[in-house]
Amino acid sequence: MKKYKLNSRNGLCNFFAEYVANELSENGKYNSVISVTDCETLILIKGFTENKNIQDIKDIINKFISLHSSEFTFTDIEKISTIDMVSFGEKNKFKNKTLKWRFEKYVHFPNYSVNEVITPIISSEFPYGFSKNYLKNLYLYLEHIVYNIQDYFGYNFIEFEVEEYPSGQVEIINILTDSVYPYSKLRSIILDNFEMNISEINELISSHDFVRDMLYGINNSPWYGIKENSEFRVI
């Protein structure tokens, strides 16, 4: 995942989006998507969730402030006004699980901290604010694959377009890259070495606290682990 300076407007938007999505999805029980936009004196919270149990977003905000206001010394978040536009019981909005994801070898953890104070509007960015069962786990699975293949495939950038099915199976729709391997060979190598199912990393992420990641860093996140007892087959 991207790395942000936590004590910043970008950090606040992404951290808060992740926090709200986690609260609404009840730690992965329901699919949820939340975006947070900082308009300097106003924070807009919008999105939707499968959860039918309507929650008062103000209660979530107050809980967030009580727990994490000390992390954001660049502003007094207790005095910032908020508007929430969150709809509940939106199960039909989660049918599509197609994701296009790009990784650049030499920009692994971009840090956004330049000119952020003078930017009038800053919004949270994917994958923050997305629940585990809706696209976040798919995103992490692609990171897991790329972390394992980057030393083998000779590329500076790689972009996957994939679709996840209800079973957790992942289909590669397209791959764009400057790898020394042609598309057909690259796709074949990946299929030979990975199950192409989200369940392959379930144990690594089942109890992972993504909100804590944003507080304490993601360098040791478990999905970056190299596949155990595996040898890449490059035929």
C-alpha positions as CSV (number, residue, x, y, z in Angstrom):
1,M,0.0,0.0,0.0
2,K,1.1,3.6,-0.5
3,K,2.9,5.2,2.4
4,Y,1.7,8.6,3.6
5,K,3.0,11.0,6.2
6,L,0.5,10.3,8.9
7,N,0.5,13.8,10.5
8,S,-0.8,15.5,7.4
9,R,-4.0,16.2,5.5
10,N,-3.3,13.2,3.2
11,G,-2.6,11.0,6.2
12,L,-5.8,12.2,8.0
13,C,-8.0,11.5,5.0
14,N,-6.7,8.0,4.4
15,F,-6.4,7.1,8.1
16,F,-10.0,8.3,8.8
17,A,-11.4,6.6,5.7
18,E,-9.8,3.3,6.8
19,Y,-11.1,3.8,10.4
20,V,-14.7,4.5,9.3
21,A,-14.8,1.6,6.8
22,N,-13.5,-0.7,9.5
23,E,-16.2,0.5,11.9
24,L,-19.0,0.2,9.4
25,S,-17.9,-3.2,8.1
26,E,-17.5,-4.5,11.7
27,N,-14.0,-5.6,10.9
28,G,-14.8,-7.3,7.6
29,K,-18.3,-8.7,8.3
30,Y,-19.9,-6.3,5.7
31,N,-18.6,-4.8,2.5
32,S,-18.1,-1.1,2.8
33,V,-16.6,1.8,0.8
34,I,-15.8,5.1,2.4
35,S,-14.1,8.3,1.0
36,V,-13.0,11.2,3.1
37,T,-12.4,14.7,1.6
38,D,-10.7,17.5,3.5
39,C,-11.8,20.9,2.4
40,E,-9.7,22.7,5.0
41,T,-12.4,23.8,7.4
42,L,-14.8,21.0,6.4
43,I,-14.5,17.2,6.1
44,L,-16.9,15.3,3.9
45,I,-17.5,11.6,4.6
46,K,-19.4,9.7,2.0
47,G,-19.9,6.1,0.8
48,F,-22.0,3.0,1.2
49,T,-22.1,-0.2,3.1
50,E,-23.9,-3.6,3.1
51,N,-24.5,-3.2,6.8
52,K,-28.2,-2.6,7.4
53,N,-27.7,-1.5,11.0
54,I,-27.6,2.3,10.7
55,Q,-24.9,3.8,12.8
56,D,-24.6,7.4,13.8
57,I,-21.4,8.6,12.0
58,K,-21.1,11.4,14.6
59,D,-20.5,8.6,17.2
60,I,-17.8,7.1,15.0
61,I,-16.2,10.6,14.6
62,N,-16.2,11.3,18.4
63,K,-14.7,7.9,19.0
64,F,-12.0,8.5,16.4
65,I,-11.2,11.9,18.0
66,S,-10.9,10.5,21.5
67,L,-8.5,7.8,20.3
68,H,-6.4,9.5,17.7
69,S,-6.6,13.3,17.9
70,S,-3.0,13.4,19.3
71,E,-1.7,11.8,16.1
72,F,-2.7,14.9,14.0
73,T,-1.0,17.9,15.5
74,F,-1.0,19.9,12.3
75,T,-4.7,20.8,12.9
76,D,-7.3,20.8,15.7
77,I,-9.5,18.1,14.4
78,E,-11.9,18.6,17.3
79,K,-12.9,22.0,15.7
80,I,-13.3,20.8,12.1
81,S,-16.9,20.5,10.9
82,T,-18.0,17.3,9.2
83,I,-20.8,16.3,6.8
84,D,-21.6,12.6,6.3
85,M,-23.4,11.1,3.3
86,V,-23.3,7.4,4.0
87,S,-26.0,5.0,2.8
88,F,-26.7,1.7,4.5
89,G,-28.0,-1.7,3.3
90,E,-26.5,-1.1,-0.2
91,K,-25.8,-4.8,-1.1
92,N,-26.3,-4.4,-4.8
93,K,-23.5,-1.9,-5.2
94,F,-20.8,-4.6,-4.5
95,K,-21.3,-6.9,-7.4
96,N,-18.4,-5.7,-9.5
97,K,-14.9,-6.8,-8.4
98,T,-12.7,-5.7,-11.3
99,L,-9.4,-4.0,-10.4
100,K,-6.6,-2.4,-12.4
101,W,-3.5,-2.2,-10.2
102,R,0.0,-0.7,-11.1
103,F,3.3,-1.2,-9.4
104,E,6.5,0.7,-10.2
105,K,9.7,-1.0,-9.0
106,Y,11.5,2.2,-7.9
107,V,8.4,4.0,-6.4
108,H,7.5,1.3,-3.9
109,F,6.3,3.6,-1.1
110,P,5.7,7.1,-2.5
111,N,5.4,9.7,0.3
112,Y,3.0,12.6,-0.4
113,S,4.1,15.5,1.7
114,V,4.9,18.4,-0.7
115,N,2.7,21.4,-1.0
116,E,-0.1,19.5,0.7
117,V,-1.0,22.4,3.1
118,I,-1.8,24.8,0.2
119,T,-3.9,22.4,-1.7
120,P,-7.6,23.4,-1.1
121,I,-9.1,19.9,-1.4
122,I,-7.5,16.5,-0.6
123,S,-9.3,13.2,-0.7
124,S,-8.6,9.7,0.5
125,E,-7.2,7.2,-2.0
126,F,-7.7,3.6,-2.8
127,P,-7.2,1.1,-1.1
128,Y,-8.0,3.1,2.1
129,G,-11.6,3.1,3.0
130,F,-12.4,-0.2,1.3
131,S,-13.4,-3.2,3.4
132,K,-11.4,-6.4,3.5
133,N,-13.9,-8.5,1.5
134,Y,-14.4,-5.8,-1.1
135,L,-11.2,-5.1,-3.2
136,K,-8.8,-4.5,-0.3
137,N,-7.9,-8.2,0.0
138,L,-7.6,-8.4,-3.8
139,Y,-5.3,-5.4,-3.8
140,L,-3.2,-7.1,-1.1
141,Y,-3.0,-10.3,-3.0
142,L,-1.6,-8.5,-6.0
143,E,1.0,-6.9,-3.8
144,H,1.8,-10.3,-2.5
145,I,2.3,-11.6,-6.0
146,V,4.4,-8.7,-7.1
147,Y,6.6,-8.8,-4.0
148,N,7.4,-12.5,-4.9
149,I,8.0,-12.0,-8.6
150,Q,9.8,-8.7,-8.8
151,D,13.3,-10.2,-8.6
152,Y,12.6,-12.7,-11.4
153,F,10.8,-10.8,-14.2
154,G,13.1,-7.9,-15.1
155,Y,10.6,-5.0,-15.1
156,N,10.4,-1.4,-14.0
157,F,6.6,-1.3,-14.0
158,I,3.8,-3.8,-14.1
159,E,0.1,-3.3,-14.3
160,F,-2.5,-6.0,-13.7
161,E,-6.2,-5.9,-14.7
162,V,-8.0,-8.7,-12.8
163,E,-11.4,-9.8,-11.8
164,E,-12.3,-11.6,-8.6
165,Y,-15.2,-14.1,-8.5
166,P,-17.4,-14.9,-5.5
167,S,-15.3,-18.0,-4.8
168,G,-12.2,-15.9,-4.4
169,Q,-10.7,-17.0,-7.7
170,V,-8.8,-14.3,-9.5
171,E,-8.7,-14.1,-13.3
172,I,-6.0,-12.1,-15.1
173,I,-7.6,-10.1,-17.8
174,N,-4.5,-8.2,-18.9
175,I,-0.9,-7.4,-18.0
176,L,1.0,-4.3,-19.1
177,T,4.7,-4.2,-18.4
178,D,8.2,-3.5,-19.7
179,S,9.3,-7.0,-18.6
180,V,11.7,-9.0,-20.7
181,Y,9.0,-11.7,-20.9
182,P,6.1,-11.5,-23.4
183,Y,2.6,-11.3,-21.9
184,S,1.8,-15.0,-22.6
185,K,4.9,-16.2,-20.8
186,L,4.5,-13.8,-17.9
187,R,0.9,-14.9,-17.4
188,S,1.9,-18.5,-17.6
189,I,4.6,-18.1,-15.0
190,I,2.2,-16.4,-12.6
191,L,-0.4,-19.1,-13.0
192,D,2.2,-21.8,-12.5
193,N,3.4,-20.3,-9.2
194,F,0.2,-18.9,-7.6
195,E,-3.2,-20.4,-6.8
196,M,-4.8,-17.2,-8.1
197,N,-7.3,-17.3,-5.2
198,I,-7.5,-14.8,-2.4
199,S,-7.5,-17.7,0.1
200,E,-3.8,-18.1,-0.6
201,I,-3.1,-15.2,1.8
202,N,-6.2,-15.6,4.1
203,E,-4.1,-16.7,7.0
204,L,-1.7,-13.7,6.5
205,I,-4.4,-11.1,6.6
206,S,-7.3,-12.6,8.5
207,S,-6.6,-10.8,11.8
208,H,-4.5,-8.0,10.4
209,D,-5.2,-4.5,11.8
210,F,-5.0,-2.1,8.8
211,V,-5.8,1.0,10.9
212,R,-2.7,0.1,13.1
213,D,-0.7,-0.2,9.9
214,M,-1.2,3.5,9.2
215,L,-0.1,4.4,12.7
216,Y,3.0,2.3,12.9
217,G,4.1,1.6,9.3
218,I,3.5,-1.2,6.8
219,N,7.1,-2.5,6.1
220,N,6.5,-5.7,8.1
221,S,3.0,-6.4,6.8
222,P,2.6,-10.1,6.5
223,W,1.4,-10.3,2.8
224,Y,4.9,-9.1,1.8
225,G,6.3,-12.4,3.0
226,I,8.0,-14.6,0.5
227,K,6.1,-17.8,-0.4
228,E,7.4,-20.6,1.9
229,N,8.9,-23.8,0.3
230,S,8.5,-22.5,-3.2
231,E,10.7,-22.4,-6.2
232,F,9.6,-20.3,-9.2
233,R,9.1,-22.3,-12.3
234,V,10.2,-20.3,-15.3
235,I,9.9,-22.6,-18.3
